[in-house]
Amino acid sequence: MRIPRDINGEKLARLLCKYGYEQTRQTGSHVRLTTSINGEHHLTVPKHKPLKVGTLNAIISDVAEHLNLPKDQVLSDLFG
């Protein structure tokens, strides 16, 4: 699946709730998300509109690696 080009940081943070991520803090325009699934894991998501493709790709890859899932499965779960 192709990475979406029009997703913003707030929407991504809401979508990541499917994997147990919750907002733990916010500093300026960046949100810190944390999950306890498969051990504790932290992500920082910028609340930019839209997110750059490279930034979104890095976040998706990080989530997939932490959850031991294929990147395509994470993409389809979130955006499919």
Contacts in CASP RR format, 6 or more apart in sequence:
PFRMAT RR
TARGET T0000
AUTHOR 0000-0000-0000
METHOD contacts of the structure
MODEL  1
MRIPRDINGEKLARLLCKYGYEQTRQTGSHVRLTTSINGEHHLTVPKHKP
LKVGTLNAIISDVAEHLNLPKDQVLSDLFG
1 72 0 8 1.000
1 75 0 8 1.000
1 76 0 8 1.000
1 79 0 8 1.000
1 80 0 8 1.000
3 53 0 8 1.000
3 56 0 8 1.000
3 57 0 8 1.000
3 60 0 8 1.000
3 75 0 8 1.000
4 56 0 8 1.000
4 79 0 8 1.000
5 50 0 8 1.000
5 53 0 8 1.000
6 50 0 8 1.000
7 50 0 8 1.000
7 51 0 8 1.000
7 56 0 8 1.000
7 79 0 8 1.000
8 47 0 8 1.000
8 48 0 8 1.000
8 49 0 8 1.000
8 50 0 8 1.000
8 51 0 8 1.000
9 31 0 8 1.000
9 45 0 8 1.000
9 46 0 8 1.000
9 47 0 8 1.000
9 48 0 8 1.000
9 49 0 8 1.000
9 51 0 8 1.000
10 31 0 8 1.000
10 47 0 8 1.000
12 45 0 8 1.000
12 51 0 8 1.000
12 56 0 8 1.000
12 59 0 8 1.000
12 78 0 8 1.000
13 21 0 8 1.000
13 23 0 8 1.000
13 31 0 8 1.000
13 33 0 8 1.000
13 45 0 8 1.000
13 47 0 8 1.000
15 78 0 8 1.000
15 79 0 8 1.000
16 33 0 8 1.000
16 43 0 8 1.000
16 45 0 8 1.000
16 63 0 8 1.000
16 78 0 8 1.000
18 77 0 8 1.000
18 78 0 8 1.000
19 35 0 8 1.000
19 37 0 8 1.000
19 63 0 8 1.000
19 67 0 8 1.000
19 74 0 8 1.000
19 77 0 8 1.000
20 35 0 8 1.000
20 36 0 8 1.000
20 37 0 8 1.000
21 33 0 8 1.000
21 34 0 8 1.000
21 35 0 8 1.000
21 43 0 8 1.000
22 33 0 8 1.000
22 34 0 8 1.000
22 35 0 8 1.000
23 31 0 8 1.000
23 32 0 8 1.000
23 33 0 8 1.000
24 32 0 8 1.000
24 33 0 8 1.000
24 34 0 8 1.000
24 42 0 8 1.000
25 31 0 8 1.000
25 32 0 8 1.000
26 32 0 8 1.000
29 46 0 8 1.000
29 47 0 8 1.000
29 48 0 8 1.000
30 44 0 8 1.000
30 45 0 8 1.000
30 46 0 8 1.000
30 47 0 8 1.000
31 44 0 8 1.000
31 45 0 8 1.000
31 46 0 8 1.000
31 47 0 8 1.000
32 42 0 8 1.000
32 43 0 8 1.000
32 44 0 8 1.000
33 42 0 8 1.000
33 43 0 8 1.000
33 44 0 8 1.000
33 45 0 8 1.000
34 40 0 8 1.000
34 41 0 8 1.000
34 42 0 8 1.000
34 43 0 8 1.000
35 41 0 8 1.000
35 66 0 8 1.000
37 67 0 8 1.000
38 66 0 8 1.000
38 67 0 8 1.000
38 68 0 8 1.000
41 66 0 8 1.000
43 59 0 8 1.000
43 62 0 8 1.000
43 63 0 8 1.000
45 59 0 8 1.000
46 55 0 8 1.000
48 55 0 8 1.000
51 59 0 8 1.000
60 71 0 8 1.000
60 74 0 8 1.000
60 75 0 8 1.000
60 78 0 8 1.000
61 71 0 8 1.000
63 74 0 8 1.000
64 70 0 8 1.000
64 71 0 8 1.000
64 73 0 8 1.000
64 74 0 8 1.000
67 74 0 8 1.000
END
